[in-house]
Amino acid sequence: MQDVFQGGKEAPEPLRCRPPAVATQQIDTADLRVTRWDFPPGAETGWHRHGWAYVVVPITAGEMLLELPEGKTATASIRPGVSYERPAGAEHNVVNAGQEPFSFVEIELKAFPG
């Protein structure tokens, strides 16, 4: 059975009942946006597409499930202070797949749109 929106249109992804991750915007200038993300166990960002290249700086360790386009998934472990970058246009839903909360800071670079 397919999930549908009101009006009979097919949903772009299965409907879920996960708690939302908490986004706290810290800085937003013409050049960059800095957001702290806090994920209780099971929490998710919700499906989104990144409009700018970005860097993630983990604050705490965690286990992520990444839901990707076309129904694909991936897993990733984050460790405090071990940063990574992604290009503009990345699409996914980030889920805390672990038993402990985790947090990271996301720095979006507005000079690199996608």
Sequence and secondary structure as in RCSB ss.txt:
>XXXX:A:sequence
MQDVFQGGKEAPEPLRCRPPAVATQQIDTADLRVTRWDFPPGAETGWHRHGWAYVVVPITAGEMLLELPEGKTAT
ASIRPGVSYERPAGAEHNVVNAGQEPFSFVEIELKAFPG
>XXXX:A:secstr
   B TTS B SS      B EEEEEEE SSEEEEEEEE TT B  SEE SEEEEEEESS EEEEEE GGG EEE
EEE TT  EEE TT EEEEEE SSS EEEEEEEEEEEE 
